[in-house]
Structures are given as structure tokens and as C-alpha cells.
Amino acid sequence: MNIYRYLTGPDDAAFCHRVTEALNKGWQLYGSPTLTFDPVKGRVICGQAIVKEVAGKTYSADMKLSEQ
């Protein structure tokens, strides 16, 4: 089974740590990162798609993808 997640957050060290943690749990980057500016909060927001192949499982809409 292939699973997909899209991580988002402020462009800061915490976001980079979230992506790094996912990579070290077997996720792979999918495409290029995205950036947008939040004028209300005055900060840049990052986004990064990640994918992972999980053997022996069947997809269910109630599964917690971050725990796979």
C-alpha cells in the first residue's frame, strides 16, 4: 500500500525537524517543497509532500497515516 501526506507549517526549524523525522521513519520526498506568505501573521509557510510504501496493510480512511 502507498500512503501520502502533505506536511505544512511555518518556515522554521520545527518544520525542518518534522520533515527530517518523517524521512528517518521511511517516508520519501514527493515533488518539490512549496512556499507561500501569510500576510496576516507575516511569515512564510512551507509545504512538502511525502510518500511511503507500507507492506502488508490495506488502506482504510480511519487509519492515522502519520503512525504508519
N, C-alpha and C positions, 0 to 999 in steps of 0.2 A: 504494500500500500504506500502511495506517495502522499505526504502531507505538506501543507503550505501555511506559512504565517507571514504577516506583514508587521514588522516592528516599527513603532513611531515614538518620537519623543524629542525634547529639546536637544539641540546640538551641543552636547556636553559630555563629560567623561562618563557619566552614568549610562548614557545611550551606548557609547562605545563598549562599555563593560557588558551590557545586555547582549549586544551582537557577539562579542568575544565569547561569552558564556555559551550562547547557542552554538557557535562554531565548535566549541570544545565538547559539546554534547552530541555531535554528529550531524548538525544542520549544515547546509551549504548555502552560500550566497546565490540568489537568483536575480540576475539583472543588476543594473546599476542603482546606487542609492539615489534618493530624491531629496530635494530641499525646498522648503517654502518659508516665507516670512510671515510671522504672526504680528500684524501691526498693533494689535490691542495690547499684547504682552511685550512687544518689542524684542522678539527673539526669533531665531531660526529654528525650524522644526525639521528633523530628519526622518526619513523612512527607508527601510530596507526589507525587501522580500527575501525569505529564506525557505528552503525546501529540505525534506528529509524522507528517505525511503525506510519504511519500518516493515520488517518481515514478520509474518505470522499473525497479523492483525487485520481486521476488517473495519472499514470506516463506519463510524456512527456519528450522527450530528451532535450527540451529547458528550463525546469524548473531549477531554481537555488536551488540545494539541500541544500546549507548552510542556506537558508532562510525558510526552512520547519520546 
